[in-house]
Amino acid sequence: MIDGNKFSQAFDLALELHGDDTRKWSEIPYMGHLLGVTAIVIDDGGSEGVLAELFHDGLEDARGEGALFPIQYEL
């Protein structure tokens, strides 16, 4: 089962890191992609590991290794 508080924390952090970002070569909000993948994992029975889906390629695409510290510290 997914801890609602941890999910909220992860969502807030993902929004802080990527809230203004868009998908490559489009104006589609990047958060839409992260939430879409997260929803697929939840629907397929994912548990606590689903929190990682909110950041699944955000480190690579948006902020690099500098974003890893707040993720490790806050979650």
N, C-alpha and C positions, 0 to 999 in steps of 0.2 A: 504494500500500500504506500502511496506517495504522501509524505508529510506536507500538509498544506502550507505551513509556515515556511519550510525550506523552499518549497516551490515558489512561494511569493517572493522570498529573498532572491532566488535565482532569477526570477522574471524581472524584478526591479533592477538587479545588476545588469542583466542583458539589455534592458531598456536604457540604462545609463550609458553602457558601452556602445550601443548600436541604434539608439532611438532616432538619430538623424540620418542614419546610413540608408542607402538604397542598394538594390541588387546591381551587380555589374551590368553595364550597358542598358539600364532601364531606370525608371523612376519608381519602381515597386519597392515599398519599404522592406528593408532587410529583415525586420522583426517578423514580417509575415511568413517568410521562408523558415525562420527558426521555429516559430510556433506551429507551422504546418508539419514539420518533421517531428516535433515534440508530440503533436496530437497523434500521429501515426504510431509512435512508440507506445504512448499511453493506451491507445485502442487495442494494441497487440499484447497488452498485459505487462508493459514495462513498469518497473518499480522505481526505487531511489535513483538508479542509474539514468532515469529519464531527465534528471536535472542537467546532466552533461549535454543533452541534446540542445539545450538552449544556447550552448557555446560550441556546438560541434565543429564548425569551421570558422568561428568568429575570430579566433586568435590568428589564423592564417590570413583571413580576408580583411580584417579591420584594424587591429591594433598591434599585432605581433606579440612578442613575448612580454611586453610591458603590461598586457592585460591579465597575464596569468596570476600575478600577485594578488589583486583584489579577489579573484575567483577562489584562490586557495585560502586566503585570509577570511573571507566572509562566509564561505560555504564549507 
